[in-house]
């Protein structure tokens, strides 16, 4: 429950970004997925949103690092309107949200996932709603993949016969995870920090008339079944196979779409080739994946952290490869922290 002191409530929501192993690419209706997706929740790459609330008349202000910005701002307003429509009690407040991301812009980490999860969780806290399903449902309406950032470690979004409590409306925990995959690391290799040349809206749109869409949605389901079994058994070979095919399928869809987009760069492919040969030669428990951009995520077993980081650092220091690195790890979903005491 949000605490008001002298008519003002001050709290922060910390919401992580997530990286999909099974990709959501293609949507229908009110932001519903054409296939189920499965992601790992990150720890360090997150959005921190401070909420300052006082009694008022339903004025909503959204700031990014202290100033109003066009773009994310309008998405944030739309989400506020949706939540206030379902919970009109919110209209008795004036709400100022000041958001910042802990990760650099253009790092290939989805800020809409963490940003929308933080916003949904904070606004719903004002209506005393903490049920993760509801938070996830509204986060989804802000940005599809955001619904997965509410949950710890691994989250699944989309109805699947393999998880009876799964739904297209919200994400849920994937709890049957072998010790091999707990606290999995994610080394992010930034080969380009240029803005994405295709918005995810345009990317999803591509799937509405893509010649391979129907088969892609079926294959995503098949891949999900293989991944769930691998996660349960601790099967790295299975995870590597599915995870890397999913990344390449996402990019193939873009390349063979109408219009066609190429979001990988030569550096992405060069890295993939080097990585696969090092990984296979040294039997490293690690797999790459890609988001809708050129940067690479190297998912790896907790026990492989040193080997993976040492190899990446060496690759870069020897100038065999130009990139920046960010190291992350699987962690907790969105959290709300009361700041009113710190303020007094
Ligand atoms: O949530 P959106 O609309 O930004 O779409 C995210 C799409 C991917 O990041 C490419 C895949 C995913 O499942 O996160």
Boltz pocket constraint, residues with backbone or C-beta under 6 A from the ligand:
constraints:
  - pocket:
      binder: B
      contacts: [[A, 18], [A, 19], [A, 20], [A, 22], [A, 23], [A, 24], [A, 25], [A, 37], [A, 110], [A, 112], [A, 143], [A, 144], [A, 145], [A, 146], [A, 200], [A, 201], [A, 250], [A, 290], [A, 291], [A, 292]]
      max_distance: 6.0
